Structures are given as C-alpha cells and as structure tokens.
Amino acid sequence: MPELPEVETVVRSVAAHVTGAQITHAEVSSRRVTRGDHEKTARGLTGAIIEAVRRHGKQIFFELDSGLLYVHLGMTGKLLWNTEPGKYTRAELTLDRGVLLYDDVRQFGRFEYFREAPAFISTSGPDALSVSFEDFFSRLRERRGPIKPLLLNQRFIGGVGNIYADEALFSARIHPRAKAGRLSKQRAQELYGSILRTLKLAIEHRGSSISDYVDASGERGGYQLLHCVYGRAGEACCRCGAVIRRIVLGQRGTHYCPRCQRT
C-alpha cells in the first residue's frame, strides 16, 4: 500500500500538471471505488476547476472551485497523467490540458466527489510530517499496546505504514513490541525524529517501489534500495551484522534487528 512518501510523490507529480486546469469531462466506472450515484459524480466534476492538490496522511484532496475530489490509493491505486486507459482504469478526467486516469487493480481505493468535506476525513490523526512532538508524545502516553501497530493506526498519526514504521523503529533502536505508553520522553523524542527523517529521506528518493507503485508519469521510486530492515528477513543488519527477523504483529509482517532493537 502506498504510504506517505509515495502519496506525497504522486501529489507533487500530479499537481504540476493539473493545478488551475478545468475538468471538461468525467467518467467513473467502479462501484467499489466510486460509491453512490456515478452520474451525479460525473456532473459534479464536469466543469470544475482544480484549484489545488494536497495530501494529508495517505489521503489525496483535489480542491475544486465547486467541491472536493477525494482520492485514496488503497493498495494498488495509481493516478496517471496522459496515458491510455486500460483494463484497470476506474476513473478518467479529461482536462483542458490533458487526461488524468485512476487505475486500481484490486479496487480497494476511493475516487469520490463531495460538495463539502465528509465527516470521516476529520477522524484521521495529524499528518506525520506536521504533528508536533508535544502532540505526538501526549498521544503516545495514552496508549498501552505495542508501538508498531500504533504507528500503523491512521487515527494516531496519518501517513505511516508498514514500511516506514519498521524503518523508523530500527533507526530509533526501538523493538516493535515495546509498549507505546511506557516509552520515556527521550525515547519518544528519538522515535519522533526517526519518523520525520525516514519519511523525508524516502520522499527525496520518490518513495519505495516494492510492487507496482509508480508516480503520475509512471516512474518508480528508489528508496527500497535503502531499506535497512523491511523486506530483509534473513539478511545481515546493515548496522551490526545480526540476522534480520520477521514476526507477525497486529496481523502485519514486521521486520527488526534482534540486536539493535532489544525488548
């Protein structure tokens, strides 16, 4: 699933093409991706001007002069600029300067138009790149469970997924089973800094292309080449040489170094 660095890369690559453009025609086809009345969605989008494209966590918002287009890439969603529609195209926006497609093989994503921002958007936590340490630490102290599943909870902070939770915990030398609420302020500060550094570095490398993630131009990311633990079970730790382990925690595969990240 695309996480914050991948979504940020997609937003930047899309915004460069569509900001200020007018939607001249809209088509949606998937009942799973676009819920509700498809004709109403197409009418709402047609004629709208895209004023801005922004991201919060893993969510994408196209701010229109007449409402909001909400996009979530889910597991396999892609926003593609000026490419030909294919078997998995679920939505197509014709603009006055090109065509934007939404492709989604598994159809776990969302592509929906709203006149006003829906209530569910407000339930997401603060964005991982903008949350203050004070807010982060306060939220942390309220939790009793292990830290890894908490970092994946989008109501805690938005944007961190499996890849970057593993990488940030490794960077901070914190075991994924460590109890969130028991982390000292110093350890919490180390984790907070690691999350920010990891996400920002991943954005610099245009995200991680583990499976089929690409940006709007179809280009892959490069941060997967810098992963220290994620997807490296059985390999040597880049820091100490110990063998990277994989466990299942919160129903998600979790990678860590047993020497660097002690319980």
C-alpha positions, 0 to 999 in steps of 0.5 A: 500500500502506498504510504506517505512518501509515495502519496506525497510523490504522486501529489507533487507529480500530479499537481504540476500538471493539473493545478488551475486546469478545468475538468471538461469531462468525467467518467467513473466506472467502479462501484467499489471505488466510486460509491453512490450515484456515478452520474451525479459524480460525473456532473459534479466534476464536469466543469470544475476547476482544480484549484489545488492538490494536497495530501494529508496522511495517505489521503489525496484532496483535489480542491475544486472551485465547486467541491472536493475530489477525494482520492485514496490509493488503497493498495494498488491505486495509481493516478496517471497523467496522459496515458491510455486507459486500460483494463484497470482504469476506474476513473478518467478526467479529461482536462483542458490540458490533458487526461488524468486516469485512476487505475486500481487493480484490486479496487480497494481505493476511493475516487469520490466527489463531495460538495463539502468535506465528509465527516470521516476525513476529520477522524484521521490523526495529524499528518506525520510530517506536521504533528508536533512532538508535544502532540505526538508524545501526549498521544503516545502516553495514552496508549498501552499496546505495542508501538508498531501497530500504533504507528500503523493506526491512521487515527494516531498519526496519518501517513505511516505504514508498514514500511516506514514504521519498521524503518523508523523503529530500527533507526530509533533502536526501538523493538516493535513490541515495546509498549507505546505508553511506557516509552520515556520522553527521550525515547519518544523524542528519538522515535519522533525524529526517526519518523520525520527523517525516514519519511523525508529521506524516502520522499527525496528518493520518490518513495519505495517501489516494492510492487507496482507503485509508480508516480503520475508519469509512471516512474518508480521510486528508489528508496527500497534500495535503502531499506535497512530492515523491511523486506530483509528477513534473513539478511545481515543488519546493515548496522551490526551484522545480526540476522534480520527477523520477521514476526507477525504483529497486529496481523502485519509482517514486521521486520527488526534487528534482534540486536539493535532493537532489544525488548 
